[in-house]
Structure formats: C-alpha cells, structure tokens
Amino acid sequence: MDKLAIIGGRPLFGEIAISGAKNSALKVMAASLLSDEALTLHNVPRLADVDMLLRLLAQHGVDASFEGSTLRLNAKTITSTLAPYDLVRKMRASFNVLGPLLAREGAAKVSLPGGCAIGARPVDLHLKALEAMGASVALDEGYVIAEAPSGLHGAEIAFPFVSVGATEHTMLAAVLARGETVIENAAREPEIADLADCLNAMGADISGAGGTTIRVTGVDRLHTAEHRVLPDRIETGAYMMAVGVAGGELTLTETRGELLGAALPALEETGLHIEETETGLRIRKTTDRLHAMDIVTEPFPGFPTDLQAQFMAMMATAEGVSTIKETIFENRFMHAPELSRMGAQISVDGETATVRGVERLKGAPVMATDLRASMSLVIAALGAEGQTMVNRVYHLDRGFERLEEKLAQCGALIERVKE
Ligand code: UD1
C-alpha cells in the first residue's frame, strides 16, 4: 500500500488547477445509462472512484473512452441489469445506477453500497422514492431487487431530511417516468444543479434544481449530449486550508468561490485573504497564526461535512479554542485521534469536537481512515515540524486528483513511497 512522506514547514506558492468534481462526475456518468446515444463529459477527474464506476458501467454494457479529461460514454445496449457486490461495495455512488437501470430496463438488481466508513449511511430514502414512483423493491442477501415492468410514474416525494444521494437518485429515475415528479426538501448542493444541467442537455425536463423544490416532467427518451463537470468545491476548499496551515499564496484556477457556501466566509474569518480572480481564487494567509473559529456542518449552503476534517487540521494550530459540530454523519471524527498523534489537542464529545490550538504540530506516522480525513492529515503535515508518513493513501487516490504533484509544484516536500 502506498504512503505519502511529507516534510512540513514550507509555504506554498504558485498555481493549482482545480479538477472536475468527483461527486458530480460519478452521477453524470450514471446518467449515461439512461440513453442509447452517446454522452460526452468534459472535465472528468482521473480518480480511483471514477475508474471503479467505469468498471461497473462496463459490466452494464457501456462503452467508455477517455481522452485527457474528456470521457465518452455510450450505453447503446444494456447487457446486464446486475450491479454485483464487488463493484458496488467500495463506493456508495455506484448505487445510483439502480434508478437509471430501472427507468430504462424496468428491472435491476444492485448490491447495497459501501463507501467511506463515516456512519450508518442507509439508502432508505432512495428506495422509498423509487417505490413512490411505482417500483416494487425487495432486499435479498445484500441486494436490492427492484422492478417496474410497465415503467415508473411521477410522484410527490417529500424527503424528511436533506440527502444529496437520494435527491440525485430520484432525479435520475424520474426523467424517464410518466408524468411529473416533485421533490420537496431537495438537497441544494451545486452537484445537484450540475446533474440537472447534464440531464436537461440530454433532453430531460427538470426545473428548480439548486432550490428546495425540484420538478421533473418525464420524457420518452433522452438523446446524445455534451456536458462539462463543475469544479470540485471540496478540492478547492482543501487547498485553501493548505495555505491556512503552510502559509504562502496560492492561485486556484478553474474554480469559483460561490461553490463553497458558508466555508468561504468561515475561512476568511480565520485569517485567510480570499480574492476572486478572472479564472478562480487567490488565497493568502494574513496572520502568523489563524484565529480559532466555531463551525457546524450543514447541507449546502452551510459548511460542508466534506471539509470538516480539513478544517479541524487547520484549527489544530489556530490561536484559541474552536468547536466543530458534525450534524450530517455520526462517525466522522476518525481523523481526530490521528491528528492527536501529531500533537493536536482535540477532545470529542458526541457530535462536537473541541480543538485547542497549539503552536505547532509534530510529524508522525498516521493512518488515513477515509477520503476527507486523509486530506486533513496531509494538510496538518504541511505545517508540522519534521516528517509525517501518511499510510493508506488509496483513500486519497479515490478523491484528489494528482495530489502530490499539485502540492509539490507549489513548493511542498511531498513524495509517494511505493510499497
Ligand atoms: C454525498 C457525498 C458525500 C457528502 C454527502 C453530504 C457523493 C458521492 N457523496 O453523500 O461526499 O459527504 O453527500 O454532503 O456525492 N441518509 C439516510 N438515508 C438515505 C440517504 C441518506 O439516512 O437513504 C443519511 C446519511 O446517512 C447521512 C445523511 O442522510 O447521515 C446525508 O447523507 P447524503 O446527503 O445522502 O450523503 P451521500 O449522498 O451519501
């Protein structure tokens, strides 16, 4: 298993091009199953999760070819409606093939998903939405068996709480359903509007995506389209926080500040100067030590749970005491003990972590536990004294494109150690 060796204490200067959003790319890739014509996607990040979904799509009969960051997908014929355990268990987003397969083929058998170990993460809302659209759903030996032999129909779906995956899954299934589907209490993450844009380019009729009520009027078929995946807001925020820890000045290109929601003003309050440029954002640390700051994770436009771990790493050396409340996932503080190994003073009580900023962290061997937690260890290491060895880098390869290359070109001492 590869490791990352990082020697801290070097400020970051230079430019980093932000990649397309992983969480959007995976959903628009699943959308390719809805049409027998080609879907061309631009700005697709080359990540382990993308490769994993391509393997699953290939098993359903989808032809795929990459040229740079452009991915051409063609689901002319669906050869199998089975999504096997081995291909779904590693990544939760794979579960989103269920809706499209059901909508197009009238039946699908999809393994219950895996993904990062950050909580229970059930799929009950996904299944209830499909049932409301007329599917029969049964669970058998870890598989969801769904059937809708005469097609799905429109439905009124009011989610009891906000779910990104369930909102996307419902949209993916509803585009080919008969009649109108109304999704209430929809997630408003930027990736939702991105998926709607892609589906509309394919001929779907979706309005309101990005707001709390989304309306989908079913159409008979979708056609060929091109779509550019939006920038990765989590990668954007992570590199901003790297500046917060390491110091220096970074220009992040091909991204936008508004994608960050509440994270942008929060980062500014800690002492980062953030400027919008024509092509992205420029970030500079304005004080020697950042100020402590309290945050609560919330659905978009609140502070994203996917930036919580990185924020904790940044607060580990801020001046003062910060509290970090995680309201989305119940088991998402696994990075706290790892950061503590580097000298951070963190105590966790239920859904709240209290971080007492120390002057400096010390390099140590640490273990990446999930995708975003891994990035928090990298960020902490960039400011720590001496060498940090981050084990289990495969988590990072799932979600951060060319991480060590992007950081090294800005002056970080970071190296992959192959094993
Ligand atoms: C997506 C993102 C993930 C991000 C999360 C929240 C992808 C591939 N992943 O995950 O990076 O952290 O949004 O912004 O896009 N829940 C249920 N039942 C359901 C569905 C969800 O109880 O049927 C719960 C989850 O356990 C969690 C909460 O709802 O506690 C929110 O989860 P959700 O928004 O669905 O996250 P994902 O789509 O899995």
Boltz pocket constraint, residues with backbone or C-beta under 6 A from the ligand:
constraints:
  - pocket:
      binder: B
      contacts: [[A, 23], [A, 24], [A, 26], [A, 92], [A, 93], [A, 119], [A, 120], [A, 121], [A, 122], [A, 123], [A, 124], [A, 125], [A, 126], [A, 127], [A, 162], [A, 163], [A, 164], [A, 165], [A, 166], [A, 305], [A, 306], [A, 327], [A, 328], [A, 329], [A, 330]]
      max_distance: 6.0
